[in-house]
């Protein structure tokens, strides 16, 4: 009798392990709370995405058309533009499931785009630091070759890092298929793992630390920028016209990412599902919507170029600082 029970338990354990290793579809349970008003949410999201496309497209077009805007700061601004339209399709769908491979790809796209945005904000801080604190060497430092290299690294490094993390995540044996969000991220997938792994813990920890250092560098740069700008009125004008929009963008991105990381790490189950969905989506919506508005309205050269598009009149360039 003992042997029968033992063998039976072994057989059951085998089937459990086999099932956990064969998870091929995830359910995005975060959509369950929006089923009753998905059409209203779709309409609002569609309007929001249309505005994102319009303001980002206008900003990029203005920078491309006007050769006087072919400067490092404006090139980096173009790379901040982006949005994630698949959310619109998911809202209207009645079946909120996603394949394992699709979930990993979605996680890679979302996470790498956010990390790339943080990288470009750090590059913009470096550009402003050299322009204001070391203006005599600005044009020799920020050459076209170095700008191309920096843009390439700012994109390839986040994609490469997140690709490694995603590949490590794909090796996990999973004990569940319910994702309590409206899109996939590596951290949530790893929480479904049956056993923790050193590699899957170390890789995301390194990524978080690496990009947290980006924000520390931005703070370090602006400490010296503000210290320099206090010396004279002209330098303060430089700060207000070219650095303040960038600083506002950094604050928006930092707060957006911080809220989402805290939501995932602290598992804020006490929050309503709608609030958790809002936290999950806000860093995919707010930065690409607010950033081009900030730069388009605050930076004089960009604003003049956009006004020229809208009014069809001559463009008057003024108050430009390198």
Secondary structure by P-SEA (a helix, b strand, c coil): caaaaaaaaaaaaaaaaaaaaacccccccccccccccaaaaaaaaaaaaaaaaaaaaaaaaaaaaccccccaaaaaaaaacccccaaaaaaacccccccaaaaaaaaaaaaaaaaaaaaaaaaaaaaaaaaccccccccccccaaaaaaaaaaacaaaaaaaaaaaaaaaaccccccccccccccaaaaaaacccccaaaaaaaaaaaaaaaaaaaaaaaaaaaaaaaaaccaaaaaaaacccaaaaaaaaaaaaaaaaaaaaaaaccccccaaaaaaaaccccccccccaaaaaacccaaaaaaaaaaaaccbbbbccccc
